[in-house]
Amino acid sequence: MKIADLVGGLAVLLLGIAIVFFSYQLPYESEYGPGPGFLPLWLGIVLIGSAVFVLLNILRKHVKADTFLKPGTKQSAMMFILIFISFLLLPLLGFAVGLAFFCGLTMRVMGKHSWMACSFTTVGLAIGIHFVFGQWLNIPLPGGVVGW
């Protein structure tokens, strides 16, 4: 676990450094207030600070033997796969159906709910998103094959 934590901490540190580096290419201030480089710069600084804090805590621990993967790694991997598949299917299914499909599958995989509960939730959520955002609030959502 120590090696996995170190790899994760280093990855977040590198991401923070990259965000800070690229945010310097954007103006920090604009005519009316903070510019487009303001938020990325401070997010990068917070990421760097958090990563350094985590890395220092990991290096202070003196754990001799531990497993590389934590018990929840399988669920985390399944969640990542669900997110990836949902983003791939979003243009085909549309926003309402795609998000409902993602929520239903997440309920099944992560919460171990029954297929019946997941199916009803998926259908209800798709209809709810379509009518609340598309009809009631008049927010145009990307539609897929279904047109929702």
Secondary structure, DSSP 8 states (H G I E B T S, - for coil): -HHHHHHHHHHHHHHHHHHHHHHTTS-SEETTEE-TTHHHHHHHHHHHHHHHHHHHHHHH----S--SS-TTHHHHHHHHHHHHHHHHHHHHHBHHHHHHHHHHHHHHHHH---HHHHHHHHHHHHHHHIIIIIIIS-----B-SS--
